[in-house]
Amino acid sequence: MVLPDRLRVAGDWFIDPAGRVSILRGVNLGGDTKVPYTPNGATYIPTDFSDHRDVSFIGRPFPLAEAGEHLDRLEAWGFNVLRLLTTWEAVEHGGPGIMDAAYLDYYKKICELAGEHGMYIMVDFHEDVWSRMTGGDGAPCWLFEKVGIDYTRLSKADAALVMQHAYDFTDPRPHQPERYPMMCWGQNERYLGNALMWTLFFGGTDFAPGLEIDGQNVQEYLQGHYFACQRAIGERVKDLPNVLGFDSLNEPRNGWIGQAMDDRHVKARKHDPAMPGIAWSPIDALHASHGHAIALPFLELRISKLGIVPVRDVVVNPDRISVWLEGKADPFQDAGAWKLNPDGSREILRNDFFQVVNGRRVNATRDYVMPFIHAAARNIQSINPGWAIFGEKDPKETVYDESFPEQGPPGFVNASHWYDNAISGTKHVRRVTLDVVAMRPAFGARGIQAMYTRQLARIKAASARVNNGSPTFIGEFGLIMDLDEGKAFKRWASGDHSPDVWKDHEWAFDLMFNAMDSLLLNGTLWNYTASNRNDLRMGDGWNQEDLSLYSIDQRDNPSDINSGGRALRAVVRPFARFVQGKPLAMRFNMRSGEFTLRFEADPAIAAPTVIFVPRFQYPAGFEIEAHGLTVLRDEVKQVVTATASAAGRHEIVITRKKGMK
């Protein structure tokens, strides 16, 4: 297959060389790509990370020998874009400037193979709460030593919440809420290991001016190495037309930027709710990091209190372990934020240290994240000026404030993430839920779909304000698969392999896709993980998350390309890949099978509208109603093409052949 033609950013849309609007729908590939393949870095395997320089990510998202099977499946499901994960650690795990050339070759090959299957690539440098050593993934371990931190002490000193260290692997229970609560990894944003590194990465020049590494300020050093890794991949894939561009950085965190030194944030504020877990303030985290035990509030969701509230105190770092290497200074003490007294007590010298710089109140997105996105764009566009930069900011902030500064770099795409946080946090699908943005209930399918549409519309509206109009590409959206303690897995294991196993999942997925369709949004589902298992300990191989559309445990018929899929009735659905003009509306009724596309035709565009029509939805065939258009079918490629010879509004309606359910 010929690789897809390059796309360019033009206003709100992605445009192909013929001038057609392209709508991109795909998956994140994959959930286990956050951790090494050799040795297996899955978080359900204990480790002390001492082998961090000797790991390899070759084989993530899958070995090359298995690539054909997985890409064939993704192509059959109609996906035309992959948010292809990599990490800073995958490229530069060996040490400063030591790039893994074999991995770079492997990553390029995956991009090429995806192109041969008709898929575009967005290169996603993935990070979650900084690194594997701080409970997430992304940055290489050797950076801790560079800033003066002993990574081996982070968990012991309660400076990070890491599954491999918190989880009791001798306990037969897959979920251990008293040790490692469900979906708790995000709590690391307040722990020292994560907050300190993000503060230095984005704001080292302002907040740690005295911390230099190899003659550079810490911010310049950290960002410089990150950008070098971006360039290393960029140089490998620069000639591949199916590479759209690069994510600036997955889910960057603000660290302590904008937070008062003594702010524990134990009460909800407008558009800034309290979060479950230990209520760390910056001064608490810094004080404890020097080997001091502190009692702190612990917050949990209490329905009776209508929110997240303190429920008890916990003592952190009871063993009084310092995370600082011998002879290494605390950069924020040196900068005058606070001091540690000889008797072990602490003293805040500037409570607004992370809030005010040179007399000006700072904003993390405006003053640090957006300049970083501009720098990332310059970095990759120096290799290929046509590449898009998919911008993200702190995901917690995005829930309530979707906006970016109005001046973005050339080729800016809003790649914000969107989830139903009520489902993600409880692993349960409810027919009545709370709209956390509007703070009002949503009832039933109609109400919840309207809520989804409102939330996504806010993200799209934010895109419209950047560069007088930028595309929206929802970089992540998706659904927990192990709902209700893996109820679907238990039914499957008992012998029920019917699609109804995924009834709750399909109900929620359908509402999500209906909202995406109504707004004509691009996006990639989180996720497709080749190694996924129906095991509550394992899931996608990372922090007990399980959101994969595929699991080998569902693959009961290797001759069926769909075997292994989950909730496919809602996910494998028709959509317009290319539109000869301007798309106006798109919708699909999962139950009836009716698909409708309306568009304003431009006959000057010498290429047809292309609609993916999956056999999965229309196994006995389909009928097309398209007045004034020349329509062709390609059963092999599962597409319908429609060509307009005159300008004007057109409607295409595709229905299942009569008698189909």
Secondary structure, DSSP 8 states (H G I E B T S, - for coil): -------EEETTEEE-TTS-EE--EEEEE-GGGGS-TBTT--TTS----TTGGG-B-TTSS--HHHHHHHHHHHHHTT--EEEEEE-HHHHHTTSTT---HHHHHHHHHHHHHHHHTT-EEEEEE--BSS-GGGTSB-S-THHHHHHTB-GGGTTTTTS---HHHHS-TT---S-BTTTB-TT-GGGGGGSHHHHHHHHHHHHHHHH-TT-EETTEEHHHHHHHHHHHHHHHHHHHHTT-TTEEEEES-SS---TTTT--TT----S-BTTB---SEE---HHHHHHHHBT--EEEEEEEEEGGGTEEEEEEEEEE-TT--B-B-TT---HHHHTTSEEE-TTS-EEES-TTTTTEETTEE--HIIIIIHHHHHHHHHHHHTT-TT-EEEE---HHHHTT-----S---TTEEE------HHHHHHT---SEEEETTTTEEEEHHHHHHHHHHHHHHHHHHHHHTSTT---BEEEEEE--SSHHHHHHHHHHHTT--SGGGGHHHHHHHHHHHHHHHHTT-EEEEEEE-TT--S-TTTTTSSTT----SB-GGG---TTSTTTTBSSHHHHS--EEEEESEEEEEEEE-TTT--EEEEEEE-TTS-S-EEEE--TTT-TT-EEEE-TTEEEEEETTTTEEEEEESS-EEEEEEEEE-TT--
